[in-house]
Amino acid sequence: MAAFDTKLPIPYLSAGADYGLYGNFDVNANLHLLPLFYEFSGLDVGCTYFPVLNDSWTPTVGLNVQLMSFFSFKSLVTNRFRMYPIISPSFAWKLFDGKIYCGSNFTVPLTKLDYYKDMSPVIASPFLGYSWNLGAGYNLFTELKWNAVNIETYKLAVEYVHPSNHGAIGIYFTLERSF
């Protein structure tokens, strides 16, 4: 968001849960809370499979599959529902008392945009982060993500901070509580 000729970050609030079904398989869901203030809702559900678990220099390898959906409550909207499948490979290593991780989200829009005819069929968003162990079952995830790295920024609906006129840079903080 721009105010007084300065770009300001907008916090995006969501709440979610992960549940480990087995030692190497989790299910997850997230409710996107901020969009509710703009008369639409967002929900993603998915699962993560870990075929390789961290051992010394070998990283934990994760493969997350999600289905993200949005529904508009606005009265004059003709297309009320959108779904986006997302596949996210990731790699994590123990580092000090936490974990460093990297990967990318690959999102597949199921609808074509009428204003961007030559848009890529897959949206790539690489990320790099660190999970800080705070003790007592709490972790803080700090992440840097280059959202839509393969999409030209001037074709997006919102003006973002971006390197090289592609995508948008996002900084994410996630507080996790394990039970």
Rosetta constraint file for C-alpha pairs under 8 A:
AtomPair CA 1 CA 7 HARMONIC 5.56 0.50
AtomPair CA 1 CA 8 HARMONIC 5.20 0.50
AtomPair CA 1 CA 9 HARMONIC 6.49 0.50
AtomPair CA 1 CA 10 HARMONIC 6.74 0.50
AtomPair CA 1 CA 159 HARMONIC 7.37 0.50
AtomPair CA 1 CA 160 HARMONIC 7.77 0.50
AtomPair CA 2 CA 6 HARMONIC 5.36 0.50
AtomPair CA 2 CA 7 HARMONIC 4.37 0.50
AtomPair CA 2 CA 8 HARMONIC 5.87 0.50
AtomPair CA 3 CA 7 HARMONIC 6.45 0.50
AtomPair CA 3 CA 8 HARMONIC 7.03 0.50
AtomPair CA 7 CA 161 HARMONIC 7.72 0.50
AtomPair CA 12 CA 33 HARMONIC 7.84 0.50
AtomPair CA 12 CA 34 HARMONIC 5.88 0.50
AtomPair CA 13 CA 32 HARMONIC 6.47 0.50
AtomPair CA 13 CA 33 HARMONIC 5.49 0.50
AtomPair CA 13 CA 34 HARMONIC 5.32 0.50
AtomPair CA 14 CA 30 HARMONIC 6.58 0.50
AtomPair CA 14 CA 31 HARMONIC 5.58 0.50
AtomPair CA 14 CA 32 HARMONIC 4.37 0.50
AtomPair CA 14 CA 33 HARMONIC 4.97 0.50
AtomPair CA 14 CA 34 HARMONIC 6.97 0.50
AtomPair CA 15 CA 30 HARMONIC 5.53 0.50
AtomPair CA 15 CA 31 HARMONIC 5.42 0.50
AtomPair CA 15 CA 32 HARMONIC 6.70 0.50
AtomPair CA 15 CA 33 HARMONIC 7.15 0.50
AtomPair CA 16 CA 28 HARMONIC 7.26 0.50
AtomPair CA 16 CA 29 HARMONIC 5.42 0.50
AtomPair CA 16 CA 30 HARMONIC 3.92 0.50
AtomPair CA 16 CA 31 HARMONIC 6.06 0.50
AtomPair CA 17 CA 28 HARMONIC 5.59 0.50
AtomPair CA 17 CA 29 HARMONIC 5.61 0.50
AtomPair CA 17 CA 30 HARMONIC 6.55 0.50
AtomPair CA 18 CA 26 HARMONIC 6.53 0.50
AtomPair CA 18 CA 27 HARMONIC 5.68 0.50
AtomPair CA 18 CA 28 HARMONIC 4.26 0.50
AtomPair CA 18 CA 29 HARMONIC 6.74 0.50
AtomPair CA 19 CA 26 HARMONIC 5.42 0.50
AtomPair CA 19 CA 27 HARMONIC 5.36 0.50
AtomPair CA 19 CA 28 HARMONIC 6.31 0.50
AtomPair CA 20 CA 24 HARMONIC 7.70 0.50
AtomPair CA 20 CA 25 HARMONIC 6.01 0.50
AtomPair CA 20 CA 26 HARMONIC 4.21 0.50
AtomPair CA 20 CA 27 HARMONIC 6.50 0.50
AtomPair CA 21 CA 25 HARMONIC 5.72 0.50
AtomPair CA 21 CA 26 HARMONIC 5.46 0.50
AtomPair CA 21 CA 27 HARMONIC 7.12 0.50
AtomPair CA 22 CA 26 HARMONIC 6.96 0.50
AtomPair CA 24 CA 49 HARMONIC 5.84 0.50
AtomPair CA 24 CA 50 HARMONIC 4.82 0.50
AtomPair CA 24 CA 51 HARMONIC 6.85 0.50
AtomPair CA 24 CA 53 HARMONIC 7.88 0.50
AtomPair CA 25 CA 47 HARMONIC 7.23 0.50
AtomPair CA 25 CA 48 HARMONIC 5.71 0.50
AtomPair CA 25 CA 49 HARMONIC 4.66 0.50
AtomPair CA 25 CA 50 HARMONIC 6.28 0.50
AtomPair CA 26 CA 47 HARMONIC 5.48 0.50
AtomPair CA 26 CA 48 HARMONIC 5.16 0.50
AtomPair CA 26 CA 49 HARMONIC 6.66 0.50
AtomPair CA 27 CA 45 HARMONIC 7.76 0.50
AtomPair CA 27 CA 46 HARMONIC 5.83 0.50
AtomPair CA 27 CA 47 HARMONIC 4.15 0.50
AtomPair CA 27 CA 48 HARMONIC 6.36 0.50
AtomPair CA 28 CA 45 HARMONIC 5.72 0.50
AtomPair CA 28 CA 46 HARMONIC 5.30 0.50
AtomPair CA 28 CA 47 HARMONIC 5.78 0.50
AtomPair CA 28 CA 48 HARMONIC 7.96 0.50
AtomPair CA 29 CA 43 HARMONIC 7.26 0.50
AtomPair CA 29 CA 44 HARMONIC 5.53 0.50
AtomPair CA 29 CA 45 HARMONIC 4.24 0.50
AtomPair CA 29 CA 46 HARMONIC 6.35 0.50
AtomPair CA 30 CA 43 HARMONIC 5.69 0.50
AtomPair CA 30 CA 44 HARMONIC 5.31 0.50
AtomPair CA 30 CA 45 HARMONIC 6.57 0.50
AtomPair CA 31 CA 41 HARMONIC 7.95 0.50
AtomPair CA 31 CA 42 HARMONIC 5.99 0.50
AtomPair CA 31 CA 43 HARMONIC 4.67 0.50
AtomPair CA 31 CA 44 HARMONIC 6.76 0.50
AtomPair CA 32 CA 36 HARMONIC 7.66 0.50
AtomPair CA 32 CA 41 HARMONIC 6.62 0.50
AtomPair CA 32 CA 42 HARMONIC 4.84 0.50
AtomPair CA 32 CA 43 HARMONIC 5.93 0.50
AtomPair CA 33 CA 37 HARMONIC 7.83 0.50
AtomPair CA 33 CA 41 HARMONIC 7.37 0.50
AtomPair CA 33 CA 42 HARMONIC 7.49 0.50
AtomPair CA 34 CA 38 HARMONIC 7.57 0.50
AtomPair CA 35 CA 39 HARMONIC 6.58 0.50
AtomPair CA 35 CA 40 HARMONIC 5.45 0.50
AtomPair CA 35 CA 41 HARMONIC 5.63 0.50
AtomPair CA 35 CA 42 HARMONIC 6.86 0.50
AtomPair CA 36 CA 40 HARMONIC 5.19 0.50
AtomPair CA 36 CA 41 HARMONIC 5.34 0.50
AtomPair CA 39 CA 72 HARMONIC 6.10 0.50
AtomPair CA 39 CA 73 HARMONIC 5.09 0.50
AtomPair CA 39 CA 74 HARMONIC 5.77 0.50
AtomPair CA 40 CA 70 HARMONIC 6.82 0.50
AtomPair CA 40 CA 71 HARMONIC 5.37 0.50
AtomPair CA 40 CA 72 HARMONIC 4.07 0.50
AtomPair CA 40 CA 73 HARMONIC 5.29 0.50
AtomPair CA 40 CA 74 HARMONIC 7.24 0.50
AtomPair CA 41 CA 70 HARMONIC 5.46 0.50
AtomPair CA 41 CA 71 HARMONIC 5.25 0.50
AtomPair CA 41 CA 72 HARMONIC 6.49 0.50
AtomPair CA 41 CA 73 HARMONIC 7.92 0.50
AtomPair CA 42 CA 68 HARMONIC 7.26 0.50
AtomPair CA 42 CA 69 HARMONIC 5.66 0.50
AtomPair CA 42 CA 70 HARMONIC 4.36 0.50
AtomPair CA 42 CA 71 HARMONIC 6.59 0.50
AtomPair CA 43 CA 68 HARMONIC 5.81 0.50
AtomPair CA 43 CA 69 HARMONIC 5.41 0.50
AtomPair CA 43 CA 70 HARMONIC 6.54 0.50
AtomPair CA 44 CA 66 HARMONIC 6.43 0.50
AtomPair CA 44 CA 67 HARMONIC 5.42 0.50
AtomPair CA 44 CA 68 HARMONIC 4.05 0.50
AtomPair CA 44 CA 69 HARMONIC 6.08 0.50
AtomPair CA 45 CA 66 HARMONIC 5.50 0.50
AtomPair CA 45 CA 67 HARMONIC 5.57 0.50
AtomPair CA 45 CA 68 HARMONIC 6.66 0.50
AtomPair CA 46 CA 64 HARMONIC 7.04 0.50
AtomPair CA 46 CA 65 HARMONIC 5.42 0.50
AtomPair CA 46 CA 66 HARMONIC 3.99 0.50
AtomPair CA 46 CA 67 HARMONIC 6.22 0.50
AtomPair CA 47 CA 64 HARMONIC 5.69 0.50
AtomPair CA 47 CA 65 HARMONIC 5.62 0.50
AtomPair CA 47 CA 66 HARMONIC 6.59 0.50
AtomPair CA 48 CA 62 HARMONIC 6.42 0.50
AtomPair CA 48 CA 63 HARMONIC 5.43 0.50
AtomPair CA 48 CA 64 HARMONIC 4.12 0.50
AtomPair CA 48 CA 65 HARMONIC 6.39 0.50
AtomPair CA 49 CA 62 HARMONIC 5.70 0.50
AtomPair CA 49 CA 63 HARMONIC 5.27 0.50
AtomPair CA 49 CA 64 HARMONIC 6.44 0.50
AtomPair CA 50 CA 60 HARMONIC 6.93 0.50
AtomPair CA 50 CA 61 HARMONIC 5.55 0.50
AtomPair CA 50 CA 62 HARMONIC 4.50 0.50
AtomPair CA 50 CA 63 HARMONIC 6.42 0.50
AtomPair CA 51 CA 60 HARMONIC 7.95 0.50
AtomPair CA 51 CA 61 HARMONIC 6.23 0.50
AtomPair CA 51 CA 62 HARMONIC 6.84 0.50
AtomPair CA 52 CA 59 HARMONIC 7.28 0.50
AtomPair CA 52 CA 60 HARMONIC 5.31 0.50
AtomPair CA 52 CA 61 HARMONIC 5.17 0.50
AtomPair CA 52 CA 62 HARMONIC 7.59 0.50
AtomPair CA 53 CA 58 HARMONIC 7.73 0.50
AtomPair CA 53 CA 59 HARMONIC 6.60 0.50
AtomPair CA 53 CA 60 HARMONIC 4.19 0.50
AtomPair CA 53 CA 61 HARMONIC 6.51 0.50
AtomPair CA 54 CA 58 HARMONIC 5.46 0.50
AtomPair CA 54 CA 59 HARMONIC 4.62 0.50
AtomPair CA 54 CA 60 HARMONIC 4.23 0.50
AtomPair CA 54 CA 61 HARMONIC 7.80 0.50
AtomPair CA 54 CA 92 HARMONIC 7.39 0.50
AtomPair CA 54 CA 93 HARMONIC 6.41 0.50
AtomPair CA 54 CA 94 HARMONIC 7.48 0.50
AtomPair CA 55 CA 59 HARMONIC 6.78 0.50
AtomPair CA 55 CA 60 HARMONIC 7.77 0.50
AtomPair CA 57 CA 93 HARMONIC 7.27 0.50
AtomPair CA 58 CA 93 HARMONIC 7.47 0.50
AtomPair CA 59 CA 91 HARMONIC 5.75 0.50
AtomPair CA 59 CA 92 HARMONIC 5.20 0.50
AtomPair CA 59 CA 93 HARMONIC 5.00 0.50
AtomPair CA 60 CA 91 HARMONIC 5.57 0.50
AtomPair CA 60 CA 92 HARMONIC 5.04 0.50
AtomPair CA 60 CA 93 HARMONIC 6.45 0.50
AtomPair CA 61 CA 89 HARMONIC 7.40 0.50
AtomPair CA 61 CA 90 HARMONIC 5.83 0.50
AtomPair CA 61 CA 91 HARMONIC 4.74 0.50
AtomPair CA 61 CA 92 HARMONIC 6.70 0.50
AtomPair CA 62 CA 88 HARMONIC 7.90 0.50
AtomPair CA 62 CA 89 HARMONIC 5.67 0.50
AtomPair CA 62 CA 90 HARMONIC 5.04 0.50
AtomPair CA 62 CA 91 HARMONIC 6.30 0.50
AtomPair CA 63 CA 87 HARMONIC 7.22 0.50
AtomPair CA 63 CA 88 HARMONIC 5.76 0.50
AtomPair CA 63 CA 89 HARMONIC 4.56 0.50
AtomPair CA 63 CA 90 HARMONIC 6.47 0.50
AtomPair CA 64 CA 86 HARMONIC 7.96 0.50
AtomPair CA 64 CA 87 HARMONIC 5.75 0.50
AtomPair CA 64 CA 88 HARMONIC 4.97 0.50
AtomPair CA 64 CA 89 HARMONIC 6.31 0.50
AtomPair CA 65 CA 85 HARMONIC 7.48 0.50
AtomPair CA 65 CA 86 HARMONIC 5.80 0.50
AtomPair CA 65 CA 87 HARMONIC 4.70 0.50
AtomPair CA 65 CA 88 HARMONIC 6.47 0.50
AtomPair CA 66 CA 85 HARMONIC 5.81 0.50
AtomPair CA 66 CA 86 HARMONIC 5.06 0.50
AtomPair CA 66 CA 87 HARMONIC 6.49 0.50
AtomPair CA 67 CA 83 HARMONIC 6.79 0.50
AtomPair CA 67 CA 84 HARMONIC 5.75 0.50
AtomPair CA 67 CA 85 HARMONIC 4.52 0.50
AtomPair CA 67 CA 86 HARMONIC 6.17 0.50
AtomPair CA 68 CA 83 HARMONIC 5.62 0.50
AtomPair CA 68 CA 84 HARMONIC 5.04 0.50
AtomPair CA 68 CA 85 HARMONIC 6.23 0.50
AtomPair CA 68 CA 86 HARMONIC 7.38 0.50
AtomPair CA 69 CA 81 HARMONIC 7.23 0.50
AtomPair CA 69 CA 82 HARMONIC 5.56 0.50
AtomPair CA 69 CA 83 HARMONIC 4.32 0.50
AtomPair CA 69 CA 84 HARMONIC 6.26 0.50
AtomPair CA 70 CA 80 HARMONIC 7.95 0.50
AtomPair CA 70 CA 81 HARMONIC 5.75 0.50
AtomPair CA 70 CA 82 HARMONIC 5.29 0.50
AtomPair CA 70 CA 83 HARMONIC 6.57 0.50
AtomPair CA 71 CA 80 HARMONIC 5.37 0.50
AtomPair CA 71 CA 81 HARMONIC 4.59 0.50
AtomPair CA 71 CA 82 HARMONIC 6.65 0.50
AtomPair CA 72 CA 77 HARMONIC 7.28 0.50
AtomPair CA 72 CA 80 HARMONIC 4.83 0.50
AtomPair CA 72 CA 81 HARMONIC 6.61 0.50
AtomPair CA 73 CA 80 HARMONIC 7.35 0.50
AtomPair CA 82 CA 110 HARMONIC 7.78 0.50
AtomPair CA 82 CA 111 HARMONIC 7.85 0.50
AtomPair CA 83 CA 109 HARMONIC 7.33 0.50
AtomPair CA 83 CA 110 HARMONIC 6.65 0.50
AtomPair CA 84 CA 107 HARMONIC 6.42 0.50
AtomPair CA 84 CA 108 HARMONIC 5.78 0.50
AtomPair CA 84 CA 109 HARMONIC 5.30 0.50
AtomPair CA 84 CA 110 HARMONIC 6.27 0.50
AtomPair CA 85 CA 107 HARMONIC 5.90 0.50
AtomPair CA 85 CA 108 HARMONIC 5.60 0.50
AtomPair CA 85 CA 109 HARMONIC 7.33 0.50
AtomPair CA 86 CA 105 HARMONIC 6.44 0.50
AtomPair CA 86 CA 106 HARMONIC 5.48 0.50
AtomPair CA 86 CA 107 HARMONIC 4.41 0.50
AtomPair CA 86 CA 108 HARMONIC 6.41 0.50
AtomPair CA 87 CA 105 HARMONIC 5.91 0.50
AtomPair CA 87 CA 106 HARMONIC 5.25 0.50
AtomPair CA 87 CA 107 HARMONIC 6.65 0.50
AtomPair CA 88 CA 103 HARMONIC 6.91 0.50
AtomPair CA 88 CA 104 HARMONIC 5.53 0.50
AtomPair CA 88 CA 105 HARMONIC 4.43 0.50
AtomPair CA 88 CA 106 HARMONIC 6.08 0.50
AtomPair CA 89 CA 103 HARMONIC 5.62 0.50
AtomPair CA 89 CA 104 HARMONIC 6.16 0.50
AtomPair CA 89 CA 105 HARMONIC 7.22 0.50
AtomPair CA 90 CA 101 HARMONIC 6.97 0.50
AtomPair CA 90 CA 102 HARMONIC 5.59 0.50
AtomPair CA 90 CA 103 HARMONIC 4.08 0.50
AtomPair CA 90 CA 104 HARMONIC 6.73 0.50
AtomPair CA 91 CA 101 HARMONIC 5.45 0.50
AtomPair CA 91 CA 102 HARMONIC 5.49 0.50
AtomPair CA 91 CA 103 HARMONIC 6.20 0.50
AtomPair CA 92 CA 99 HARMONIC 6.29 0.50
AtomPair CA 92 CA 100 HARMONIC 5.60 0.50
AtomPair CA 92 CA 101 HARMONIC 4.11 0.50
AtomPair CA 92 CA 102 HARMONIC 6.65 0.50
AtomPair CA 93 CA 99 HARMONIC 5.44 0.50
AtomPair CA 93 CA 100 HARMONIC 5.49 0.50
AtomPair CA 93 CA 101 HARMONIC 6.42 0.50
AtomPair CA 94 CA 98 HARMONIC 5.92 0.50
AtomPair CA 94 CA 99 HARMONIC 4.42 0.50
AtomPair CA 94 CA 100 HARMONIC 6.51 0.50
AtomPair CA 95 CA 99 HARMONIC 5.13 0.50
AtomPair CA 95 CA 100 HARMONIC 6.26 0.50
AtomPair CA 97 CA 132 HARMONIC 7.03 0.50
AtomPair CA 97 CA 133 HARMONIC 6.20 0.50
AtomPair CA 98 CA 130 HARMONIC 7.07 0.50
AtomPair CA 98 CA 131 HARMONIC 5.30 0.50
AtomPair CA 98 CA 132 HARMONIC 4.87 0.50
AtomPair CA 98 CA 133 HARMONIC 5.40 0.50
AtomPair CA 99 CA 130 HARMONIC 5.57 0.50
AtomPair CA 99 CA 131 HARMONIC 5.04 0.50
AtomPair CA 99 CA 132 HARMONIC 7.01 0.50
AtomPair CA 100 CA 128 HARMONIC 7.70 0.50
AtomPair CA 100 CA 129 HARMONIC 5.81 0.50
AtomPair CA 100 CA 130 HARMONIC 4.38 0.50
AtomPair CA 100 CA 131 HARMONIC 6.39 0.50
AtomPair CA 101 CA 128 HARMONIC 5.85 0.50
AtomPair CA 101 CA 129 HARMONIC 5.30 0.50
AtomPair CA 101 CA 130 HARMONIC 6.12 0.50
AtomPair CA 101 CA 131 HARMONIC 7.98 0.50
AtomPair CA 102 CA 126 HARMONIC 7.57 0.50
AtomPair CA 102 CA 127 HARMONIC 5.51 0.50
AtomPair CA 102 CA 128 HARMONIC 4.34 0.50
AtomPair CA 102 CA 129 HARMONIC 6.27 0.50
AtomPair CA 103 CA 126 HARMONIC 5.74 0.50
AtomPair CA 103 CA 127 HARMONIC 5.51 0.50
AtomPair CA 103 CA 128 HARMONIC 6.78 0.50
AtomPair CA 104 CA 124 HARMONIC 6.65 0.50
AtomPair CA 104 CA 125 HARMONIC 5.28 0.50
AtomPair CA 104 CA 126 HARMONIC 3.89 0.50
AtomPair CA 104 CA 127 HARMONIC 5.65 0.50
AtomPair CA 105 CA 123 HARMONIC 7.84 0.50
AtomPair CA 105 CA 124 HARMONIC 5.81 0.50
AtomPair CA 105 CA 125 HARMONIC 5.03 0.50
AtomPair CA 105 CA 126 HARMONIC 6.29 0.50
AtomPair CA 105 CA 127 HARMONIC 7.97 0.50
AtomPair CA 106 CA 122 HARMONIC 6.21 0.50
AtomPair CA 106 CA 123 HARMONIC 5.54 0.50
AtomPair CA 106 CA 124 HARMONIC 4.75 0.50
AtomPair CA 106 CA 125 HARMONIC 6.53 0.50
AtomPair CA 107 CA 122 HARMONIC 5.56 0.50
AtomPair CA 107 CA 123 HARMONIC 4.97 0.50
AtomPair CA 107 CA 124 HARMONIC 6.58 0.50
AtomPair CA 108 CA 121 HARMONIC 6.18 0.50
AtomPair CA 108 CA 122 HARMONIC 4.81 0.50
AtomPair CA 108 CA 123 HARMONIC 6.40 0.50
AtomPair CA 109 CA 121 HARMONIC 6.80 0.50
AtomPair CA 109 CA 122 HARMONIC 7.01 0.50
AtomPair CA 109 CA 123 HARMONIC 7.87 0.50
AtomPair CA 112 CA 116 HARMONIC 7.91 0.50
AtomPair CA 112 CA 117 HARMONIC 7.27 0.50
AtomPair CA 113 CA 117 HARMONIC 6.41 0.50
AtomPair CA 113 CA 119 HARMONIC 7.84 0.50
AtomPair CA 116 CA 155 HARMONIC 7.04 0.50
AtomPair CA 119 CA 151 HARMONIC 7.34 0.50
AtomPair CA 120 CA 150 HARMONIC 7.63 0.50
AtomPair CA 120 CA 151 HARMONIC 7.38 0.50
AtomPair CA 123 CA 148 HARMONIC 5.36 0.50
AtomPair CA 123 CA 149 HARMONIC 7.46 0.50
AtomPair CA 123 CA 150 HARMONIC 6.54 0.50
AtomPair CA 123 CA 151 HARMONIC 7.25 0.50
AtomPair CA 124 CA 147 HARMONIC 6.99 0.50
AtomPair CA 124 CA 148 HARMONIC 5.24 0.50
AtomPair CA 124 CA 149 HARMONIC 5.83 0.50
AtomPair CA 124 CA 150 HARMONIC 6.24 0.50
AtomPair CA 125 CA 145 HARMONIC 6.54 0.50
AtomPair CA 125 CA 146 HARMONIC 5.38 0.50
AtomPair CA 125 CA 147 HARMONIC 4.36 0.50
AtomPair CA 125 CA 148 HARMONIC 5.08 0.50
AtomPair CA 125 CA 149 HARMONIC 5.76 0.50
AtomPair CA 126 CA 145 HARMONIC 5.80 0.50
AtomPair CA 126 CA 146 HARMONIC 5.64 0.50
AtomPair CA 126 CA 147 HARMONIC 6.98 0.50
AtomPair CA 126 CA 149 HARMONIC 7.53 0.50
AtomPair CA 127 CA 143 HARMONIC 6.80 0.50
AtomPair CA 127 CA 144 HARMONIC 5.64 0.50
AtomPair CA 127 CA 145 HARMONIC 4.19 0.50
AtomPair CA 127 CA 146 HARMONIC 6.40 0.50
AtomPair CA 128 CA 143 HARMONIC 5.71 0.50
AtomPair CA 128 CA 144 HARMONIC 5.44 0.50
AtomPair CA 128 CA 145 HARMONIC 6.52 0.50
AtomPair CA 129 CA 141 HARMONIC 6.92 0.50
AtomPair CA 129 CA 142 HARMONIC 5.45 0.50
AtomPair CA 129 CA 143 HARMONIC 4.02 0.50
AtomPair CA 129 CA 144 HARMONIC 6.13 0.50
AtomPair CA 130 CA 141 HARMONIC 5.79 0.50
AtomPair CA 130 CA 142 HARMONIC 5.45 0.50
AtomPair CA 130 CA 143 HARMONIC 6.52 0.50
AtomPair CA 131 CA 139 HARMONIC 6.34 0.50
AtomPair CA 131 CA 140 HARMONIC 5.61 0.50
AtomPair CA 131 CA 141 HARMONIC 4.37 0.50
AtomPair CA 131 CA 142 HARMONIC 6.45 0.50
AtomPair CA 132 CA 139 HARMONIC 5.40 0.50
AtomPair CA 132 CA 140 HARMONIC 5.01 0.50
AtomPair CA 132 CA 141 HARMONIC 6.24 0.50
AtomPair CA 132 CA 142 HARMONIC 7.96 0.50
AtomPair CA 133 CA 138 HARMONIC 6.45 0.50
AtomPair CA 133 CA 139 HARMONIC 4.68 0.50
AtomPair CA 133 CA 140 HARMONIC 6.68 0.50
AtomPair CA 134 CA 138 HARMONIC 5.26 0.50
AtomPair CA 134 CA 139 HARMONIC 5.28 0.50
AtomPair CA 134 CA 140 HARMONIC 6.90 0.50
AtomPair CA 135 CA 139 HARMONIC 7.28 0.50
AtomPair CA 137 CA 177 HARMONIC 5.62 0.50
AtomPair CA 137 CA 178 HARMONIC 4.98 0.50
AtomPair CA 137 CA 179 HARMONIC 6.82 0.50
AtomPair CA 138 CA 175 HARMONIC 7.13 0.50
AtomPair CA 138 CA 176 HARMONIC 5.58 0.50
AtomPair CA 138 CA 177 HARMONIC 4.68 0.50
AtomPair CA 138 CA 178 HARMONIC 6.37 0.50
AtomPair CA 139 CA 175 HARMONIC 5.99 0.50
AtomPair CA 139 CA 176 HARMONIC 5.11 0.50
AtomPair CA 139 CA 177 HARMONIC 6.64 0.50
AtomPair CA 140 CA 173 HARMONIC 6.96 0.50
AtomPair CA 140 CA 174 HARMONIC 5.74 0.50
AtomPair CA 140 CA 175 HARMONIC 4.78 0.50
AtomPair CA 140 CA 176 HARMONIC 6.28 0.50
AtomPair CA 141 CA 172 HARMONIC 7.68 0.50
AtomPair CA 141 CA 173 HARMONIC 5.57 0.50
AtomPair CA 141 CA 174 HARMONIC 4.94 0.50
AtomPair CA 141 CA 175 HARMONIC 6.43 0.50
AtomPair CA 141 CA 176 HARMONIC 7.71 0.50
AtomPair CA 142 CA 171 HARMONIC 7.48 0.50
AtomPair CA 142 CA 172 HARMONIC 5.78 0.50
AtomPair CA 142 CA 173 HARMONIC 4.87 0.50
AtomPair CA 142 CA 174 HARMONIC 6.75 0.50
AtomPair CA 143 CA 171 HARMONIC 5.78 0.50
AtomPair CA 143 CA 172 HARMONIC 5.00 0.50
AtomPair CA 143 CA 173 HARMONIC 6.55 0.50
AtomPair CA 144 CA 169 HARMONIC 7.32 0.50
AtomPair CA 144 CA 170 HARMONIC 5.92 0.50
AtomPair CA 144 CA 171 HARMONIC 4.80 0.50
AtomPair CA 144 CA 172 HARMONIC 6.42 0.50
AtomPair CA 145 CA 169 HARMONIC 5.90 0.50
AtomPair CA 145 CA 170 HARMONIC 5.16 0.50
AtomPair CA 145 CA 171 HARMONIC 6.43 0.50
AtomPair CA 145 CA 172 HARMONIC 7.77 0.50
AtomPair CA 146 CA 167 HARMONIC 6.54 0.50
AtomPair CA 146 CA 168 HARMONIC 5.70 0.50
AtomPair CA 146 CA 169 HARMONIC 4.66 0.50
AtomPair CA 146 CA 170 HARMONIC 6.30 0.50
AtomPair CA 147 CA 167 HARMONIC 5.37 0.50
AtomPair CA 147 CA 168 HARMONIC 5.10 0.50
AtomPair CA 147 CA 169 HARMONIC 6.09 0.50
AtomPair CA 147 CA 170 HARMONIC 6.89 0.50
AtomPair CA 148 CA 166 HARMONIC 7.18 0.50
AtomPair CA 148 CA 167 HARMONIC 4.42 0.50
AtomPair CA 148 CA 168 HARMONIC 6.64 0.50
AtomPair CA 149 CA 166 HARMONIC 5.49 0.50
AtomPair CA 149 CA 167 HARMONIC 4.56 0.50
AtomPair CA 149 CA 168 HARMONIC 7.23 0.50
AtomPair CA 150 CA 166 HARMONIC 6.25 0.50
AtomPair CA 150 CA 167 HARMONIC 6.65 0.50
AtomPair CA 151 CA 155 HARMONIC 7.63 0.50
AtomPair CA 151 CA 166 HARMONIC 5.39 0.50
AtomPair CA 151 CA 167 HARMONIC 5.50 0.50
AtomPair CA 152 CA 156 HARMONIC 7.37 0.50
AtomPair CA 152 CA 165 HARMONIC 5.88 0.50
AtomPair CA 152 CA 166 HARMONIC 4.41 0.50
AtomPair CA 152 CA 167 HARMONIC 6.26 0.50
AtomPair CA 153 CA 159 HARMONIC 7.56 0.50
AtomPair CA 153 CA 160 HARMONIC 7.52 0.50
AtomPair CA 153 CA 162 HARMONIC 7.41 0.50
AtomPair CA 153 CA 165 HARMONIC 5.21 0.50
AtomPair CA 153 CA 166 HARMONIC 4.71 0.50
AtomPair CA 153 CA 167 HARMONIC 5.29 0.50
AtomPair CA 153 CA 168 HARMONIC 7.37 0.50
AtomPair CA 154 CA 159 HARMONIC 7.70 0.50
AtomPair CA 154 CA 165 HARMONIC 7.20 0.50
AtomPair CA 160 CA 167 HARMONIC 7.73 0.50
AtomPair CA 160 CA 168 HARMONIC 5.42 0.50
AtomPair CA 160 CA 169 HARMONIC 7.45 0.50
AtomPair CA 161 CA 168 HARMONIC 5.57 0.50
AtomPair CA 161 CA 169 HARMONIC 5.91 0.50
AtomPair CA 162 CA 166 HARMONIC 6.16 0.50
AtomPair CA 162 CA 167 HARMONIC 5.94 0.50
AtomPair CA 162 CA 168 HARMONIC 4.64 0.50
AtomPair CA 162 CA 169 HARMONIC 5.58 0.50
AtomPair CA 163 CA 167 HARMONIC 7.70 0.50
AtomPair CA 163 CA 168 HARMONIC 7.60 0.50
AtomPair CA 163 CA 169 HARMONIC 7.74 0.50
